Amino acid sequence: MNIRANILLRVYLSFGLIVLLAVAVLVRLCDVQFVEGHKWRAMADSLSTKYINVEAARGNIYSNDGSLLATSVPEYELRMDLYAGGISDNTIFNSKVDSLAMKLSQFFADKTPKEYSRMLRTARRDSVRYLLIKRKVNYQDLKTIRTFPLYNIGKYSGGLMAIQQNKRILPFKDLAARTIGYANENVKNVVGLEGAYGNYINGESGKRLVQRIAGGVWMPVNDEAEIAPKEGADVISTIDINMQDLAQSALEKQLIVSDADHGTVVLMEVATGEVRAIANYTQVAPGEYKEVFNYAIAGNQDPGSTFKLASYMAMIEDEVIDTNTRVATGTYKVPGKLITDSHGSVGVVSVKRAFEVSSNAAVAQLVNTHYRNNQSKFTEHLYDWHLNEKMDLQIYGEAQPVVKNPKNKSWNKNLTLPQMAYGYEMQLTPLKMLSFYNAVANNGKYLAPIFVKEIRRLGNPIQQFKARVVNEKICSDRTLKRMQEMLEGVVTEGSGKLMGSPFYRVAGKTGTAQVADGNRGYRAKKSYQASFCGYFPADKPKYSIIVVINGPKNGYYGATVAGPVFKEIADRIYASDIQMYNNVTEHLAGNTKSPESKAGQSKAVKKVYNSLGIKTLYAAKSDYFNSIDTSNGIVYEEYSDVKGMMPNVQGMGLKDALYLLGNAGLKTRINGSGKVIAQSVPSGTRIGKGLLVQLELR
């Protein structure tokens, strides 16, 4: 082959390869463009724009009396588009950027004017369209910032962008904070009402289109969300803010006095089971207490002597004892243990008296004597009362009660039964114990406590809650009456005398229990739990309260440590609730003549008199009147409005007088305050529009 043919062969081969490669590229381009085009276009869009969730404003939480316990307020992140329409011209920007920097420096006080100016100019030079100015700015501050140079050019054209976020606040701060709870995506276990009712409170998130810009920052494409978020529903709790304040104050004060480790108090309405106040405090430093853990619903411990109510109720219900049955106090010997009374022996006394002085030996002897040969009969009562079951509370975190029976491996046939009799070898929460006492106050109807009574959306109820009935009747009326008398006797004659009051009757039971120290049990350094559980007024119960204080250093008896908290709460509530006053003689002080009213609008004044229960005589049906005070009631004298004639406004308040004179087309001049005693133009005088009338008020 000659040289020419060799060269041509090589040229043809190279050309063929180039054509083949071009065809392959063309085929691949067509495949990407037409076959896989939708896939790559979607990927490109996802890399440059995307939808993000816009958090909805969470619903409010209200107290029983309408006070706001938790709410969401808007909080803003301020950003700036350095090339927004109104400031794209360099002349406008450069003439006002230093003024803006000075305003920002003065307002936030975090940078000097020079630093702000340098930041803004550098961002302008780098064509930044989403510069961060400040985080966590409230609405009032935002309104002020909108008046700053450049930003006042226009809501959007000035470059200022306010990205709204929602901040959760508690208007009453620490009041019921643990019960209100919180919502945190990083916390697995939900807390309080915020967590339990999150599905209602959270609302529905919206959608906003954002675009990725330089630096990997995502910037909203539009000023408003493409899909607006739906606000959450409101929760109406059973908490009374005044009672909550009282409970927390009384508990904290006593914890400081007794130098205790922690404590809890729960106040519940007897008839409804609605929790009006719940406080839990833990010592975080000497003399300082915070709400850290909800002991009321999750603090399982031996209830101590407050449990004796259940022991005596079982025996009286089985008719093995009565209140006048005689029993020895002081000590009671069982195999392996000597049960003693902390206050010593008071001799052989009645069952009622043994209960009043809280004798451990007496109740242990009675229970062991009557149920020793059939121990499950005693525990069956406790199971029938559902003391071994959770109460299915509206707040998460309720501890599982531990109430043994003879089938349990840890049951000791010699020790367990007599020790259960006075509140050991079991685990119950304070709220569980309070619910049982509340059942006695509620004539035997055992209710599970509730914390939420209603869910509302836009002011309209969408769900309402009533307390679940755990047990319609825990015992017979005969037994119930005996237990009510015994509980009242504790306060009038026994260990709870400190809780008594000359104004109302109290029923309840003191409790003092030694607390086990983990695996070291009761033999370690002694720590005690002081408690008092009861209700008031005893003759017509309205509220039940339990107070539990753990690890007090200054005293440990229930009456002296927990009792003062109960008494302070009960006294203050009784003093402020007129509905609890019974057989109070009514005294009329001062002048008993019906109070005189101002002349004016009849509808408003009649409503006031009717609310006060004052007898009224209506002489006419006119909208306005002049009243005459009489000893037989209030006689309303009709006011007649004649067009073109001066109205009689004497005796009226300024609001009603100005309304009538204004309708008549008159101008007024006012002198003094109070009600009208004189008018410069006599009533009945012919008048014209624009006439000046001077009113004297006193």
Salt bridges, closest charged atoms under 4 A:
ASP31 OD2 - ARG28 NH1 2.56
GLU36 OE2 - ARG28 NH1 3.86
GLU75 OE2 - LYS167 NZ 3.89
GLU77 OE2 - ARG79 NE 3.02
GLU77 OE1 - ARG135 NE 3.13
ASP81 OD1 - ARG129 NE 2.41
ASP98 OD2 - ARG121 NH2 3.25
ASP110 OD2 - LYS134 NZ 3.06
ASP126 OD1 - ARG125 NE 3.47
GLU194 OE1 - ARG58 NH2 2.30
GLU194 OE2 - ARG168 NE 2.71
ASP261 OD1 - LYS553 NZ 2.92
GLU269 OE1 - ARG276 NH2 3.34
GLU274 OE1 - ARG276 NH2 2.67
ASP318 OD2 - HIS381 NE2 2.74
ASP322 OD2 - ARG478 NH2 3.70
ASP322 OD1 - ARG482 NE 3.07
GLU356 OE2 - LYS352 NZ 2.46
GLU356 OE1 - ARG353 NH1 3.20
GLU389 OE1 - HIS386 ND1 3.01
GLU425 OE1 - LYS404 NZ 2.72
GLU454 OE2 - ARG456 NE 2.29
ASP477 OD1 - LYS473 NZ 2.65
GLU485 OE2 - LYS481 NZ 2.51
GLU488 OE2 - ARG505 NE 2.52
ASP517 OD2 - ARG520 NH2 2.58
GLU568 OE1 - LYS253 NZ 3.19
GLU568 OE2 - ARG572 NH1 4.00
ASP571 OD2 - LYS567 NZ 3.33
ASP577 OD2 - LYS542 NZ 2.71
GLU596 OE2 - LYS675 NZ 3.22
ASP629 OD2 - LYS593 NZ 3.44
